[in-house]
């Protein structure tokens, strides 16, 4: 079983690359059992989406779109 530290590392890496099937499976099992890591995943997803919107929206507004 993965530790919480390993899960946070995999979640971070998962933002940049496709996780292997084994990594994804072990990650999902841990997230079902660990509410702290599940919350961390939600927070990371929210921040990632917010950063994407921040980068896209200002450029669009500057062009007058």
Backbone torsions as a table, in degrees:
resi	resn	phi	psi	omega
1	UNK	NA	143.2	179.4
2	UNK	-73.7	148.9	171.9
3	UNK	-85.7	165.5	178.2
4	UNK	-61.2	-36.4	177.9
5	UNK	-63.1	-43.2	178.4
6	UNK	-65.5	-36.4	179.2
7	UNK	-65.2	-45.3	179.8
8	UNK	-62.7	-36.3	177.4
9	UNK	-64.8	-45.6	179.7
10	UNK	-65.4	-39.0	177.9
11	UNK	-62.6	-40.3	177.5
12	UNK	-65.6	-46.4	179.4
13	UNK	-64.0	-33.5	-179.9
14	UNK	-65.1	-18.3	175.7
15	UNK	-74.4	-23.9	-174.7
16	UNK	-107.3	-23.6	-176.8
17	UNK	-146.2	163.1	175.6
18	UNK	-75.7	124.9	176.8
19	UNK	-74.1	152.0	176.6
20	UNK	-69.3	165.1	179.0
21	UNK	-59.4	-44.0	179.9
22	UNK	-63.6	-43.7	178.1
23	UNK	-61.6	-44.8	-179.5
24	UNK	-62.6	-40.8	179.5
25	UNK	-65.3	-50.1	179.4
26	UNK	-61.2	-37.2	178.6
27	UNK	-63.7	-47.6	-179.6
28	UNK	-61.8	-41.3	179.0
29	UNK	-60.9	-45.3	-179.7
30	UNK	-63.7	-43.4	-177.0
31	UNK	-64.0	-31.0	177.2
32	UNK	-66.6	-35.5	-174.8
33	UNK	-93.4	-16.1	-173.0
34	UNK	-122.8	104.1	-178.3
35	UNK	-65.5	-33.9	179.2
36	UNK	-61.7	-45.4	179.0
37	UNK	-70.9	-34.9	176.7
38	UNK	-62.6	-41.4	176.6
39	UNK	-64.8	-40.8	178.6
40	UNK	-61.0	-40.8	178.5
41	UNK	-62.2	-43.2	178.3
42	UNK	-62.4	-42.7	179.8
43	UNK	-64.7	-41.7	178.7
44	UNK	-64.0	-41.6	179.2
45	UNK	-63.1	-41.9	178.8
46	UNK	-62.9	-47.3	-179.8
47	UNK	-64.3	-39.4	179.1
48	UNK	-62.9	-45.0	179.1
49	UNK	-65.8	-40.4	179.8
50	UNK	-64.5	-40.0	178.5
51	UNK	-65.9	-39.7	177.5
52	UNK	-62.8	-43.3	179.5
53	UNK	-66.0	-39.5	-179.2
54	UNK	-63.0	-40.4	-179.0
55	UNK	-71.3	-39.0	-176.6
56	UNK	-78.2	-45.7	-174.2
57	UNK	-63.9	-48.0	-179.6
58	UNK	-59.5	-38.3	179.9
59	UNK	-65.0	-39.7	179.0
60	UNK	-66.7	-40.2	-178.6
61	UNK	-69.9	-33.1	178.8
62	UNK	-65.9	-31.1	179.9
63	UNK	-84.3	-3.5	179.2
64	UNK	82.1	22.8	-179.8
65	UNK	-88.4	NA	NA
